Every structure is written in structure tokens, then in C-alpha cells.
């Protein structure tokens, strides 16, 4: 038995009523904010370890800090190579969802 796979293009389609299509011409386009320079907490938890300090260079995928939530440790990593601008958390500190942990340049 050989498994066959097919690759096809992915198209994003939006179906609108005639009125909605007409009014959508006047709506501003939503622009995705570049959040790769800010590392935010994805969930409430406790900071277990911070592996960087201001001025450090980090590589893509490098561990920046570890957050423990519900008895599980989650490693927060850099999305791109950057320089650490500021660290806003320390080990033992409780953080909430969306809290700023580290700023990158």
C-alpha cells in the first residue's frame, strides 16, 4: 500500500453579500502587527528561569526564558536573531497571559 499525497494551492476566499461587498471598499485593511520584537507570555504562570540579559545576542530558536504553568515547563524562544533590549521578568515572578517578558531589537 503506497500513500499518495497531492499538493494544491491554498486560496483564502471570503463570500460577502452584495451590500457587504460594496461597503468593504470603504473599510481600512487590517495590518498584522510585527510582534517578533516582543516576547510575551502565552499563558499565566511562573517564570522559572531567564537565560538572557540586556545586550545579549540571541539566535532564532534560542531559549530566552522558561515559564511553568499547570506543572508543565514551557520554553520561550526567539522568533528571529536579535539583540536583547530589555528583560521585564525575573525567576520566581508570576506573569499573566500577554505580559511583556523580553524586548528584542
C-alpha positions in Angstrom: 0.0 0.0 0.0 1.6 3.2 -1.1 0.2 6.5 0.3 -0.2 9.2 -2.4 -0.1 12.9 -1.5 -1.1 15.8 -3.6 -0.1 19.4 -3.2 -2.5 22.0 -4.3 -2.5 25.8 -3.9 -4.4 27.3 -0.9 -6.7 30.1 -1.6 -8.4 32.3 1.0 -11.9 33.0 -0.1 -14.4 35.4 1.5 -18.0 35.3 0.5 -20.0 38.6 1.0 -23.4 39.8 0.3 -23.8 42.5 -2.4 -24.2 45.2 0.3 -21.2 44.0 2.4 -19.0 43.8 -0.8 -19.9 47.4 -1.6 -19.3 48.6 1.9 -16.0 46.7 2.3 -14.4 49.1 -0.3 -14.5 51.8 2.4 -13.1 49.6 5.3 -9.4 50.0 6.1 -7.2 47.0 5.6 -6.1 45.3 8.9 -2.4 45.2 9.1 -0.8 42.5 11.2 1.4 44.0 14.0 5.0 42.8 14.0 5.3 41.1 17.4 8.6 39.4 16.7 10.5 42.1 18.7 8.5 41.5 21.9 8.3 38.2 23.7 5.0 37.9 25.6 3.7 35.3 28.0 1.3 32.9 26.1 -0.4 31.9 29.4 -0.5 32.7 33.1 2.3 31.1 35.1 5.6 31.4 37.0 8.9 32.4 35.4 11.3 29.5 36.3 14.4 30.8 34.5 15.6 33.7 32.4 18.5 32.8 30.1 19.4 36.2 28.7 20.3 39.7 29.9 20.2 43.1 28.2 22.8 43.4 25.4 22.9 39.6 24.7 22.6 38.4 21.1 20.1 35.6 20.6 19.7 33.3 17.6 16.5 32.1 16.1 15.0 29.3 18.3 17.3 30.1 21.2 15.7 29.7 24.6 15.1 33.1 26.3 13.1 32.0 29.4 11.1 29.2 30.8 7.5 29.6 32.2 5.8 26.9 34.4 2.1 26.6 34.1 0.0 23.8 35.4 3.1 21.7 36.4 4.5 21.9 32.8 7.5 24.0 31.8 7.3 25.9 28.6 10.4 27.2 26.9 10.0 30.6 25.3 12.3 31.0 22.3 13.4 33.9 19.9 11.5 34.1 16.7 14.4 35.7 14.9 18.1 36.6 15.5 18.1 39.8 17.6 19.8 41.7 20.4 18.1 41.8 23.8 16.9 45.3 24.6 15.3 44.8 28.0 14.2 42.0 30.3 10.9 42.6 32.1 10.8 39.5 34.2 12.9 37.5 36.7 12.9 34.0 38.0 10.1 33.3 40.6 7.9 36.1 39.3 4.2 35.4 38.4 3.1 36.5 35.0 -0.2 36.8 33.3 -1.3 36.0 29.7 0.1 38.6 27.3 2.6 40.1 29.8 5.8 41.5 28.2 8.7 39.3 29.2 11.6 40.4 26.9 12.1 43.2 24.4 14.3 42.5 21.4 15.9 44.9 18.9 
